[in-house]
């Protein structure tokens, strides 16, 4: 009887101890995981540069230096990782921006290259053979010296071109009064126009147009603009286009060419 009671007590204590073991183990595992955490990117300092070598610093939280030192770092083209190391708990990555080669090298001065350089950092998980956590640092990429030099040269050329245009415009501005006077003398002060349909009208000079530098005339059917181009006259009356040729002795013959005209067809004119 005593043996039976002792066995019952022993079995009860054993079951109680076994029931408590999984809880103890679970608490230990949870504590270990909480202490390790998951690596997270804090920030990146420094810049990359197209066509040059630079070092950037990646700050990572929740990671030990030993794991960070074993991290695999890769970069997106045209940047290439030359080396990586851990200094004072931060990951220092040396990157080289590759210069274009082949046909692309001919356009290196025209293409600024990527504006950012992106990295993939794989940090191994302690105790796991193939496990790793991954973060994706990124930072600004500066333009290459080749591109900057080409842009500076282009800006200098643009400035030179603008100066030449400004000089030509100034010469034209100074010459314009004489050109207007010559144009005025070529078109005269008064046109007496005889249309083939029998109508007659008079156009009277009213000054030079500042925009087109054509001679303005006033007529019964509206304003008329006339320009003499050496061998013929270009005439505009509202939406009506006309052409005319000098016949000598102050005589002109012409016709309407299209548009909405008050009078249509051929005409002759006396120019005074």
DOTORVO-77681 format. One line per 2 residues: number of its first residue (from 1); their letters; for each residue x, y, z of C-alpha. Coordinates in nm, 4 decimals, always signed. Example, Ala and Ser with C-alpha at 12.3 -4.5 7.8 and 13.67 -1.06 7.14 Angstrom:
2
1) AS) +1.2300,-0.4500,+0.7800; +1.3670,-0.1060,+0.7140
# end
This chain:
272
1) XX) +0.0000,+0.0000,+0.0000; +0.2834,+0.2396,+0.0918
3) XX) +0.4655,+0.1502,-0.2289; +0.1538,+0.2243,-0.4313
5) XX) +0.1084,+0.5695,-0.2713; +0.4762,+0.6549,-0.3256
7) XX) +0.4486,+0.5623,-0.6932; +0.1438,+0.7844,-0.7375
9) XX) +0.3206,+1.0787,-0.5729; +0.6312,+1.0249,-0.7877
11) XX) +0.4310,+1.0086,-1.1110; +0.2405,+1.3254,-1.0165
13) XX) +0.5585,+1.5222,-0.9517; +0.7124,+1.3975,-1.2782
15) XX) +0.4102,+1.5081,-1.4827; +0.4161,+1.8510,-1.3173
17) XX) +0.7844,+1.8970,-1.4000; +0.7389,+1.7840,-1.7609
19) XX) +0.4405,+2.0158,-1.8062; +0.6503,+2.3138,-1.6961
21) XX) +0.9509,+2.2414,-1.9218; +0.8044,+2.3667,-2.2576
23) XX) +0.7085,+2.7013,-2.1000; +1.0611,+2.7573,-1.9721
25) XX) +1.2121,+2.6700,-2.3107; +0.9637,+2.8954,-2.4967
27) XX) +1.0427,+3.1926,-2.2732; +1.4160,+3.1495,-2.3344
29) XX) +1.3685,+3.1377,-2.7150; +1.1439,+3.4461,-2.7150
31) XX) +1.3978,+3.6375,-2.5058; +1.6783,+3.5427,-2.7440
33) XX) +1.4786,+3.6570,-3.0474; +1.3826,+3.9875,-2.8871
35) XX) +1.7435,+4.0591,-2.8018; +1.8647,+3.9876,-3.1554
37) XX) +1.5885,+4.1840,-3.3349; +1.5763,+4.2385,-3.7112
39) XX) +1.8390,+4.4598,-3.8779; +1.6884,+4.7867,-4.0053
41) XX) +1.8304,+5.0701,-4.2122; +1.8802,+5.3915,-4.0146
43) XX) +2.0275,+5.6067,-4.2901; +2.3008,+5.6618,-4.5479
45) XX) +2.5585,+5.9422,-4.5607; +2.7904,+6.0411,-4.8433
47) XX) +2.7294,+6.0421,-5.2180; +2.8281,+5.8329,-5.5180
49) XX) +2.9693,+5.9878,-5.8336; +2.9431,+5.8779,-6.1944
51) XX) +3.2918,+5.8031,-6.3262; +3.4621,+5.8306,-5.9828
53) XX) +3.5259,+5.6360,-5.6592; +3.3491,+5.7382,-5.3386
55) XX) +3.2846,+5.5953,-4.9911; +2.9418,+5.6006,-4.8316
57) XX) +2.8435,+5.5069,-4.4760; +2.5401,+5.2891,-4.4028
59) XX) +2.3970,+5.3001,-4.0502; +2.2103,+4.9848,-3.9448
61) XX) +2.0192,+4.9183,-3.6217; +1.9598,+4.5850,-3.4448
63) XX) +2.2689,+4.4118,-3.5771; +2.5983,+4.3077,-3.4219
65) XX) +2.9306,+4.4085,-3.5774; +3.0272,+4.0489,-3.6515
67) XX) +2.7182,+3.9853,-3.8621; +2.7473,+4.3238,-4.0329
69) XX) +3.1100,+4.2499,-4.1239; +2.9947,+3.9360,-4.3058
71) XX) +2.7311,+4.1242,-4.5067; +2.7279,+4.0855,-4.8857
73) XX) +2.6975,+4.4232,-5.0609; +2.6072,+4.4642,-5.4288
75) XX) +2.5364,+4.7786,-5.6314; +2.3242,+4.8518,-5.9358
77) XX) +2.5051,+4.9451,-6.2589; +2.6925,+5.1548,-6.3461
79) XX) +2.8193,+5.1460,-5.9865; +3.0449,+4.8693,-5.8581
81) XX) +3.1313,+4.7765,-5.4976; +3.5077,+4.7762,-5.4481
83) XX) +3.5088,+4.6969,-5.0744; +3.3066,+4.7105,-4.7535
85) XX) +3.4091,+4.7184,-4.3873; +3.2655,+4.7908,-4.0453
87) XX) +3.3967,+5.0997,-3.8658; +3.2544,+5.1974,-3.5250
89) XX) +2.9459,+4.9863,-3.5878; +2.8706,+5.1386,-3.9300
91) XX) +2.9098,+4.9777,-4.2711; +3.1546,+5.1698,-4.4933
93) XX) +3.1142,+5.0876,-4.8626; +3.3561,+5.2001,-5.1345
95) XX) +3.1810,+5.2414,-5.4707; +3.3119,+5.3156,-5.8180
97) XX) +3.0961,+5.4722,-6.0865; +3.2033,+5.3075,-6.4115
99) XX) +3.2563,+5.5308,-6.7153; +3.0642,+5.4356,-7.0321
101) XX) +3.2570,+5.2287,-7.2852; +3.2214,+5.1616,-7.6560
103) XX) +2.9634,+5.3641,-7.8467; +2.8110,+5.4912,-7.5209
105) XX) +3.1356,+5.6721,-7.4387; +3.0700,+5.9107,-7.7288
107) XX) +2.7580,+6.0341,-7.5523; +2.9022,+6.0554,-7.1994
109) XX) +2.8994,+6.4344,-7.2215; +2.5311,+6.4366,-7.3178
111) XX) +2.3915,+6.1862,-7.0667; +2.4112,+6.2835,-6.6963
113) XX) +2.3930,+5.9230,-6.5735; +2.1751,+5.7919,-6.2881
115) XX) +2.0715,+6.0396,-6.0196; +2.1011,+5.7801,-5.7390
117) XX) +2.3056,+5.4726,-5.6547; +2.1194,+5.1817,-5.4978
119) XX) +2.2669,+4.9001,-5.2886; +2.1510,+4.5557,-5.1772
121) XX) +2.2943,+4.4533,-4.8390; +2.2423,+4.0936,-4.7261
123) XX) +2.3209,+4.0410,-4.3551; +2.3535,+3.6770,-4.2425
125) XX) +2.1341,+3.5575,-3.9552; +2.3452,+3.4027,-3.6760
127) XX) +2.2888,+3.0290,-3.6405; +2.1235,+2.9894,-3.9804
129) XX) +2.3311,+2.8495,-4.2641; +2.1468,+3.0251,-4.5492
131) XX) +1.9347,+3.2785,-4.3646; +1.9861,+3.6504,-4.4098
133) XX) +1.8116,+3.9836,-4.3648; +1.8203,+4.2329,-4.6528
135) XX) +1.8244,+4.6157,-4.6520; +1.8337,+4.8565,-4.9466
137) XX) +2.0403,+5.1716,-4.8871; +2.0324,+5.4462,-5.1513
139) XX) +2.1992,+5.7847,-5.1885; +2.2488,+6.0656,-5.4388
141) XX) +2.4794,+6.0138,-5.7373; +2.6710,+6.3188,-5.8582
143) XX) +2.7204,+6.3854,-6.2287; +3.0484,+6.2830,-6.3889
145) XX) +3.3311,+6.5292,-6.4601; +3.2974,+6.4454,-6.8303
147) XX) +2.9317,+6.5461,-6.8297; +2.9927,+6.8615,-6.6234
149) XX) +3.2767,+6.9691,-6.8551; +3.0584,+6.9097,-7.1620
151) XX) +2.7723,+7.1070,-7.0065; +3.0039,+7.3964,-6.9217
153) XX) +3.1349,+7.3990,-7.2788; +2.7788,+7.3945,-7.4114
155) XX) +2.6791,+7.6826,-7.1836; +2.9773,+7.8848,-7.3034
157) XX) +2.8817,+7.8139,-7.6655; +2.5200,+7.9102,-7.5945
159) XX) +2.6353,+8.2364,-7.4374; +2.8530,+8.3059,-7.7414
161) XX) +2.5625,+8.2355,-7.9753; +2.3323,+8.4604,-7.7739
163) XX) +2.5901,+8.7391,-7.7891; +2.6131,+8.7015,-8.1673
165) XX) +2.2339,+8.7087,-8.1995; +2.2123,+9.0155,-7.9764
167) XX) +2.4800,+9.1908,-8.1840; +2.2963,+9.1091,-8.5077
169) XX) +1.9683,+9.2313,-8.3603; +2.1347,+9.5568,-8.2536
171) XX) +2.2751,+9.6064,-8.6026; +1.9296,+9.5411,-8.7466
173) XX) +1.7734,+9.7868,-8.5031; +2.0187,+10.0570,-8.6068
175) XX) +1.9692,+9.9828,-8.9762; +1.5902,+9.9560,-8.9562
177) XX) +1.5130,+10.3302,-8.9997; +1.7120,+10.3398,-9.3243
179) XX) +1.5454,+10.0157,-9.4392; +1.2016,+10.1565,-9.3585
181) XX) +1.2834,+10.4738,-9.5480; +1.3932,+10.2692,-9.8486
183) XX) +1.0760,+10.0603,-9.8280; +0.8630,+10.3751,-9.8072
185) XX) +1.0339,+10.5172,-10.1153; +0.9758,+10.1874,-10.3003
187) XX) +0.6005,+10.1699,-10.2321; +0.5238,+10.5419,-10.2594
189) XX) +0.2612,+10.7516,-10.0813; -0.0488,+10.6876,-10.2871
191) XX) -0.1894,+10.4001,-10.4936; -0.4816,+10.4569,-10.7289
193) XX) -0.6127,+10.1078,-10.7949; -0.8346,+10.0158,-11.0944
195) XX) -0.9996,+9.6731,-11.0702; -1.0907,+9.4691,-11.3748
197) XX) -1.4506,+9.4687,-11.2531; -1.4635,+9.8470,-11.2914
199) XX) -1.4137,+9.9558,-10.9286; -1.1544,+10.2189,-10.8388
201) XX) -1.0106,+10.2917,-10.4948; -0.7257,+10.4930,-10.3459
203) XX) -0.4745,+10.3695,-10.0889; -0.2887,+10.6386,-9.8909
205) XX) +0.0377,+10.5832,-9.6996; -0.0105,+10.5902,-9.3195
207) XX) +0.3319,+10.4917,-9.1807; +0.5454,+10.1799,-9.1360
209) XX) +0.4324,+9.8781,-8.9351; +0.6686,+9.8283,-8.6381
211) XX) +0.6268,+9.4495,-8.6344; +0.6285,+9.3509,-9.0020
213) XX) +0.8013,+9.6653,-9.1357; +0.5516,+9.6695,-9.4201
215) XX) +0.4073,+10.0011,-9.5339; +0.0627,+10.0753,-9.3948
217) XX) -0.1969,+10.2272,-9.6304; -0.5514,+10.3403,-9.5628
219) XX) -0.8174,+10.2448,-9.8176; -1.1982,+10.2423,-9.8450
221) XX) -1.2080,+9.8650,-9.8006; -0.9786,+9.8674,-9.4948
223) XX) -0.6106,+9.8868,-9.4084; -0.3587,+9.7654,-9.6659
225) XX) -0.0008,+9.6476,-9.6027; +0.2493,+9.6606,-9.8891
227) XX) +0.6098,+9.5411,-9.9109; +0.8367,+9.5698,-10.2128
229) XX) +1.0747,+9.2704,-10.2440; +1.2845,+9.3897,-10.5379
231) XX) +1.0847,+9.2380,-10.8243; +0.7290,+9.2294,-10.6956
233) XX) +0.4956,+9.3706,-10.4323; +0.3419,+9.1648,-10.1537
235) XX) +0.0050,+9.3132,-10.0559; -0.2209,+9.2177,-9.7646
237) XX) -0.5683,+9.3641,-9.7087; -0.7207,+9.1941,-9.4068
239) XX) -0.7423,+8.8259,-9.5042; -0.6927,+8.9001,-9.8736
241) XX) -0.3516,+8.8287,-10.0291; -0.2358,+9.0022,-10.3500
243) XX) +0.0763,+9.0098,-10.5665; +0.1804,+9.2867,-10.8087
245) XX) +0.4707,+9.3751,-11.0373; +0.5998,+9.7172,-11.1421
247) XX) +0.5435,+9.7920,-11.5094; +0.7652,+10.1035,-11.5088
249) XX) +0.6747,+10.4746,-11.5114; +0.4942,+10.4362,-11.1790
251) XX) +0.2536,+10.1745,-11.3081; +0.1746,+9.8434,-11.1335
253) XX) -0.0264,+9.5392,-11.2414; -0.1384,+9.2637,-11.0089
255) XX) -0.4109,+9.0249,-10.8969; -0.5633,+8.8667,-10.5876
257) XX) -0.4042,+8.5374,-10.4797; -0.6517,+8.4067,-10.2249
259) XX) -0.8342,+8.4700,-9.9008; -1.1394,+8.6814,-9.8317
261) XX) -1.1173,+8.9800,-10.0682; -1.3555,+9.2748,-10.1178
263) XX) -1.2549,+9.2884,-10.4843; -1.1274,+8.9849,-10.6729
265) XX) -0.9254,+8.9349,-10.9880; -0.6759,+9.1547,-11.1721
267) XX) -0.5993,+9.5201,-11.1127; -0.3672,+9.7981,-11.2283
269) XX) -0.2464,+10.0849,-11.0166; -0.0706,+10.4190,-11.0459
271) XX) +0.1917,+10.4708,-10.7729; +0.2880,+10.8226,-10.6644
# end
